[in-house]
Amino acid sequence: MKAKWYFGIIIVFMAAGCTRKEGQKLDTPTTGHIRISVDECFYPLVAAELDVFHSLYKYAVVTASYVPEQQAFADLLADSARIIVATRELNDEEKKYFESIKIFPRTLKIAVDALALIVHPQSPDSTITLRQLEDLFKGENPNEKWKDLRFVFDNTSSSTARYVRETFNTELPPYCFAVNNNPEVINYVASNQNAIGIIGVNWISDGDDSTAQEFLKKVRTIRIISDSTDTRGKQPYQAYMANNTYPLTRNVYIISREARSGLGSGVSAFMASDKGQRIVLKSGLVPATMPIRIIGFSQ
């Protein structure tokens, strides 16, 4: 009896040991379960990427939280997200923190994005100059037609609000306010003719996406005139984003804190791969790691 009891204990420990080893092996570039945080501007793109990734790798589970950019970085620092998708790289303070805990995050550019200015379909405005836009963001409103203007942002902690503050070197005036996310910006503008919404173009750039099609029925984008040589202005189309003639462009990065090659590395590699970059292209953004063909067209 005693021998059988010892034999049973050995079997239990052997089984537990095997379970631990299998659990360790499960966290590979194509298997396992991780949490990631994604700038909410890129929900359409990342949701499409993960749909394909999950269809290819049945034993991989990537749970994504779509949050304001500031929260995404907080999640990365707190180790509640192994990778994030954002529009900026780590700042000096964040780099120092990771160095202090002997972690060296990797950053990979995956796309070029843009901010779109959207208005009500009945709005009389179809263009705005970059100088006028700067004056308005700085609280200077020389044009009577904009006396009731309201700028609407997705969130006070978003990459969109940060981009405008940093690009135009200003704090936003009182007629700028924020809702909660990009869809709420679109719905607000659709109901208010005196509003200009600032959104990530990814929400309206995929012509085959039913959600983007519905949003485009509610609002329209306006052109931005960059300088005196630009007579008609540019909208956030892929061609203008790719050749940098649309002024409000920004990069999209994946930042990983993985110390080894796990599922986070697999997701990053997939988004940068040919298949992942084709999804970027279809979404209406500009791929970062594959060449694209720019076809000339009239506005």
Order of alpha helices (4+ residues) and beta strands (2+ residues): alpha-beta-alpha-beta-alpha-beta-alpha-beta-beta-alpha-beta-alpha-beta-alpha-beta-alpha-beta-beta-alpha-beta-alpha-alpha-beta
